[in-house]
Amino acid sequence: MQKLQTGKRPLSFYALSVFFGLFVLFLYGPMSAIYILSFQGPTGGLTFPMRGWSLHWFDALFSQQRTGDFAGAFTRSMILAVMALLLTVAISVVAGLAFRRRFVGAAFVFYLAVASLIMPGLLVGLGVGLTFQTLGVQTKWFASALGAQLTWTLPFGMLIMFAVLSRFDRAYEEAARDLGATNWQIFLWVVLPILFPGMIAVALFGFTLSYDEFPRTLLTSGAANTLPMEIWGMTTNVTSPALYALGTVTTLVSFIAIALALGSIAIIQWRRSRPVGNVSLAKEQE
Amino acid sequence: MQSPDRTRGARPVKVSPTLTSYLQIGPLLLVLLLFFGIPLLVVIAYSFFQFDGLDSVPAFDFVNYIDVLTSGVTLSLYLKTLYYAVVVWAITLLIGFTVAYFLAFHVQSLIWQMALFLLCTVPFWTSNIIRMISWIPFLGRNGIFNNALIGAGITQQPLEFLLFSDFAVIIAYVHLFTLFMIVPIFNAMARIDKALIEAARDGGASGWRIIWDIVVPLSKTGIALGSIFVVTLVMGDFFVVKVMSGSQSASIAMAMSNQIAMVQYPPAAASAVILLIVVSLMVAAILRVVDVRKEIAG
């Protein structure tokens, strides 16, 4: 940022601002409509105008009348997403570290991951479903569905770790080694804290990609539904604002996940920028 | 806190760097092989099985492929799906490039840049199906859009083509997938040295020439990555086209999902393999134009 244009902005700035504004409106407009419609009164329908305001449809969602097993699907999806999160973070971080060194087969693993990323989801689901069937093992949301989801969250995690590690200054590790740290100490006390914000990004991706994943879960989750499948079922069966209430609830959960992730990044950055006793002393001596 | 003496006393087992690499990559490789590599082989195997109307019988038979390839429906499905892919690609590229360009070059404060970028990414965290459904009350016969048009006196009767049409399918795709274009292009543009732009401007280049001769070539990898995402997502989609077209239109993946629903696994597997080949060829074509490897591997 060498030159800050203060004062007059070019005409293109205003044109592009308007374009950006319209795009944001396009992104949020329809969605905000369903959030508002989910607060319809008990006699309300799927469209405007609103017939009163109530929490009726949220209540209908949880009371398990005609909307299926929402609570169960929600619980399963949350557990699944947390498992995907933990595995994605752990596996992506060590895989990212592996790629810093040359090893035979690195290109193979890399292309395997990229192929897995761009593979149509339904095809992965079909493959995993057929494999389990061939082996005579029952598909279960916490086994086959988790594995199918990982074929999509792991490559994402790996690519994020590449981006994070490409900015990683290896001098920190050298310095720690010179001071006599073992490999584990270097990993725990030097590498991990530096990678931490990137790991949170990976965690966020792992969580939300799994929580929302539909095509890869459809044929692999076995007898029990996950939330996206519950939503899918509702699109064909339910013609009441309960469907919108479900949209509002799931969006809220996503927002909480983002807020937690951004919050923890902010806290880490703040703690890092705060001078620690010894460091500030060293600076004074400089 | 450990004292340095203790750690020096307990010497850890020396692991060779090569072994370390394989131990580190092991879990990723294992998951990808178990849940992607092997299942892919299983799908290929099933595509040669015979389907006797009820069950899949192990065999080595090309009949599924012959059925799929000689069916007139297949060609029309592919043309329809390609049509969606190309139109959605063009629209998302236009929007993605413009939005990324605005964020990268016109928003000067880093805080604002991040804030506006986040504003674009937040909807991505909401369920795709929910985002898709949200167009229904918007575009429907008594929807917001029609009411607004009638209210403004632009039309007398509600427009019928808005929902359950190609228009609805494309608008939902654009809504769902534009972010996949914005993120890689913005990422590429953020790395462009602003001094280059300044130099070009000082040299008397017009705004369009700067975009065409500097920004576009330097964000090529981002454009290619975004294109790969959008094209593969549209090609593999089955639920948007099903809901938004009101089942009046179909795509390859939707035909596949119908076969799967009827437990016709061998024909479904054959369509899957053909779809996979087509998608791979499209990705290869994009990679031939732009070499993305350096970008993601570096």
Interface residues (C-beta under 8 A of the other chain):
Chain A: M1 Q2 K3 L4 Q5 R9 P10 S12 F13 L16 S17 F19 F20 F23 V24 F26 L27 Y28 G29 P30 M31 A33 I34 L37 L46 T47 F48 L87 A90 I91 S92 V94 A95 L97 A98 F99 R101 F103 G105 A106 V109 F110 L112 A113 V114 A115 S116 I118 M119 P120 G121 L122 L123 V124 L126 G127 V128 L130 T131 T134 G147 A148 L150 T151 L154 M158 L159 F162 S166 G180 T182 N183 W184 Q185 T208 Y211 D212 F214 P215 L218 L219 L227 P228 I231 W232 T235 L243 L246 G247 T250 T251 S254 F255 A257 I258
Chain B: P4 T7 R8 P12 P17 T18 T20 S21 Y22 Q24 I25 P27 L28 L29 V31 L32 L33 L34 F35 F36 G37 I38 P39 L40 V42 V43 Y46 I95 T98 V99 Y101 F102 L103 H106 Q108 L110 L116 L119 C120 V122 P123 F124 W125 T126 S127 N128 I129 I130 R131 I133 S134 W135 I136 P137 F138 G140 N142 G143 I144 N147 H175 T178 K194 A195 E198 G207 I228 F229 T232 M235 G236 D237 F238 F239 V243 A253 M256 S257 I260 Y265 A268 A269 A272 L275 L276 V279 V283 I296 A297 G298
